[in-house]
Amino acid sequence: MSGRAPRSCAAVAAGVLVLLLALGGYGWATGGWLPRLDRPVMTAEQARDRIDGALHGSLDGVAPAVPYLDDWYDVGRGDPHWDGEASRYSLVSRSWRVRVRLAPGRRDEFLAAVTASWRQRGYRVGPALDPAGKLNDGSQDQVTRSATTPDGVFVTVTLDGRRQDPKAGPGGSAPYVTVVVAATAADAEYGGTSVYGKPPAVPADVPRRADGGPDRAPSVDDPYWSH
C-alpha cells in the first residue's frame, strides 16, 4: 500500500474539520442556523390583514351585495424543529359562506363578478376547474376558480350546485348553488387570539339545526340572485 493514502486521508479529514469549525463559528456568531432558516415571509398581523383584504376583494365587487357567514381564522402551526423548539411558521386560512341561495341560472354571472373584482385589484387569476381539477366546460354542477393576490394570498371561490345529502353525500343537481370564498396565507409567523381575536357571534337570524347549532346552508332569498 502506498504511503500517500494515509497522508491524503489525514489532509481531507483536517480540511473537513476546519470547515465544520468555520461553519459552527459562523452559526454561533449569527445566532445559530435554525433562526436564520426559520424566518416567516409575513407577520401574523400581515397574514390577518391580507386574508381579510383578499376576501373583501372577492365579494365587494358583487352587486347586488350578498350577506355571508364568517368561518373565522383557522391557524395551523408548523411542526416543531428536530430539537423540540416550536416552529415560528403557520398556515392561516379563513372562509366566507354566502347566505344567499344562488339560482343555477345566476351561477356564471356570480363567478364572472368575482373574477372581474379580482382582475380589477391586480390578482393573478387561474382557470375555472371542475371537482377533478380539469377545465370546467360549464356542464359540471361544481366549479372552482382561484387567484393569487399581489401580496401573496391564495384565494378561491367555489360554487357548488350539487344536492347535498347528509348521509349519501353530494349527488345530482340542487335547486340552488352554494358559494364559499376562502383565502390562505402560507409561511406566516405564528400568532394566537391576541392577533386574530375570537370568532364573532352567529347572527340571530341564522336558522338552527335540531341540535341547536347554526345551520350554515344558504337560507336567504335574494330578489336578484335567487331568481
C-alpha positions, 0 to 999 in steps of 0.5 A: 500500500502506498504511503500517500493514502494515509497522508491524503486521508489525514489532509481531507479529514483536517480540511473537513474539520476546519470547515465544520469549525468555520461553519459552527463559528459562523452559526454561533456568531449569527445566532445559530442556523435554525433562526436564520432558516426559520424566518416567516415571509409575513407577520401574523398581523400581515397574514390577518390583514391580507386574508381579510383584504383578499376576501373583501376583494372577492365579494365587494365587487358583487352587486347586488351585495350578498350577506355571508357567514364568517368561518373565522381564522383557522391557524395551523402551526408548523411542526416543531424543529428536530430539537423540540423548539416550536416552529415560528411558521403557520398556515392561516386560512379563513372562509366566507359562506354566502347566505344567499341561495344562488339560482343555477341560472345566476351561477356564471354571472356570480363567478364572472363578478368575482373574477372581474373584482379580482382582475380589477385589484391586480390578482393573478387569476387561474382557470375555472376547474371542475371537482377533478381539477380539469377545465370546467366546460360549464356542464359540471354542477361544481366549479372552482376558480382561484387567484393569487393576490399581489401580496401573496394570498391564495384565494378561491371561490367555489360554487357548488350546485350539487344536492347535498345529502347528509348521509349519501353525500353530494349527488345530482343537481340542487335547486340552488348553488352554494358559494364559499370564498376562502383565502390562505396565507402560507409561511406566516409567523405564528400568532394566537387570539391576541392577533386574530381575536375570537370568532364573532357571534352567529347572527340571530337570524341564522336558522338552527339545526335540531341540535341547536347549532347554526345551520350554515346552508344558504337560507336567504332569498335574494330578489336578484340572485335567487331568481 
